[in-house]
Amino acid sequence: MNINRSFVSITEAADYVGVSSKSIRRYISDGRLRAYRTGPKLLRIRMADLDSMVTGDPVGVA
């Protein structure tokens, strides 16, 4: 995985955090993690949001 990118896929996010893809989808659904739709079925997650989730820093919701 190339961690220099600012947005990653759900699978890459799961690998980065050390959880399953299903958990990442649940975090998005629960509002604990923000995702951006880049296509009809494609979601991307900002690395900064993942880092905030891992460190416990609050993620701003717009």
KAQUI-V689533 format. One record per residue. N is the residue number from 1. RES is the residue in one small letter. SS is DSSP state (H for helix, E for strand, C for the rest). D_CENTER is the distance of its C-alpha to the mean C-alpha in whole Angstrom. Layout:
# KAQUI-V689533
[[N;RES;SS;D_CENTER] [N;RES;SS;D_CENTER]]
This chain:
# KAQUI-V689533
[[1;m;C;14] [2;n;C;14] [3;i;C;13] [4;n;C;15] [5;r;C;13] [6;s;C;11] [7;f;E;8] [8;v;E;7] [9;s;C;8] [10;i;H;6] [11;t;H;9] [12;e;H;9] [13;a;H;5] [14;a;H;8] [15;d;H;11] [16;y;H;9] [17;v;H;9] [18;g;C;12] [19;v;C;11] [20;s;C;12] [21;s;H;10] [22;k;H;12] [23;s;H;10] [24;i;H;7] [25;r;H;8] [26;r;H;11] [27;y;H;8] [28;i;H;7] [29;s;H;11] [30;d;H;12] [31;g;C;11] [32;r;C;9] [33;l;C;6] [34;r;C;6] [35;a;C;6] [36;y;E;9] [37;r;E;12] [38;t;C;13] [39;g;C;16] [40;p;C;17] [41;k;C;15] [42;l;C;12] [43;l;E;9] [44;r;E;7] [45;i;E;4] [46;r;E;6] [47;m;H;7] [48;a;H;9] [49;d;H;6] [50;l;H;5] [51;d;H;9] [52;s;H;10] [53;m;H;9] [54;v;H;10] [55;t;H;13] [56;g;C;14] [57;d;C;14] [58;p;C;14] [59;v;C;11] [60;g;C;13] [61;v;C;13] [62;a;C;15]]
